[in-house]
């Protein structure tokens, strides 16, 4: 298995210095409206902002809603062409 070398994303904070909690792939999938498997695949491919927990083949992934939202907002005006024209 290849080494994952995703760019580090700084921690998010909500309001008065309270740290935003990490959420499971299931919660991230519900938030994005896609399947849990797709969320994990996108995390492994460094497409979604994600935080790996552990090492090895059975690594777990955690997400922050604010980072996922920022990722989605970037897609609105991003450089990627529309899928259908």
C-alpha positions in Angstrom: 0.0 0.0 0.0 1.3 3.4 -0.9 2.1 6.1 1.6 -0.5 8.8 1.9 1.0 12.2 1.8 -2.0 14.6 1.9 -1.4 18.2 2.7 -2.0 19.0 6.4 -5.0 21.1 7.2 -5.0 23.3 10.3 -7.5 22.6 13.0 -10.8 24.6 12.8 -12.3 26.5 15.7 -15.8 27.5 16.4 -16.6 30.6 18.3 -14.9 31.4 21.6 -11.9 29.1 21.3 -14.0 25.9 21.4 -12.4 23.2 19.2 -14.7 21.7 16.5 -15.2 18.0 17.0 -14.1 15.4 14.5 -16.9 13.3 12.9 -17.1 9.8 11.5 -17.2 9.0 7.8 -20.9 8.2 8.2 -21.6 11.7 9.5 -19.5 13.2 6.7 -21.3 11.1 4.1 -24.7 12.3 5.4 -23.5 15.9 5.4 -22.3 15.6 1.8 -25.2 13.5 0.6 -22.9 10.7 -0.7 -22.1 7.2 0.5 -19.7 6.3 3.3 -17.6 4.2 1.0 -17.2 7.2 -1.4 -16.2 9.5 1.4 -13.5 7.1 2.5 -12.2 6.6 -1.0 -12.1 10.4 -1.5 -10.2 10.8 1.8 -7.6 8.1 0.7 -7.2 9.9 -2.6 -6.6 13.2 -0.8 -9.7 14.7 -2.6 -11.6 15.5 0.7 -10.0 17.2 3.6 -9.6 14.3 6.1 -7.6 13.4 9.2 -6.3 9.8 9.4 -6.3 8.0 12.7 -3.7 5.3 13.1 -1.4 3.7 10.6 -1.5 0.6 8.4 -4.2 -0.9 6.2 -7.0 -0.4 8.7 -6.6 3.3 9.2 -9.7 5.3 10.2 -10.7 8.7 8.9 -12.2 11.6 10.7 -13.6 14.8 9.3 -14.6 18.3 10.3 -17.8 19.8 8.9 -16.2 23.2 8.5 -13.5 21.8 6.3 -15.9 19.8 4.3 -18.1 22.9 3.8 -15.0 24.9 2.8 -14.2 22.2 0.3 -17.7 22.3 -1.2 -17.7 26.1 -1.4 -14.5 26.0 -3.3 -16.1 23.8 -5.9 -18.7 26.4 -6.8 -16.1 28.8 -8.3 -13.3 26.3 -8.7 -11.3 25.7 -11.9 -12.9 22.4 -12.6 -15.2 22.4 -15.6 -18.8 21.2 -15.2 -19.4 17.5 -15.6 -22.1 18.0 -18.2 -22.4 20.9 -20.6 
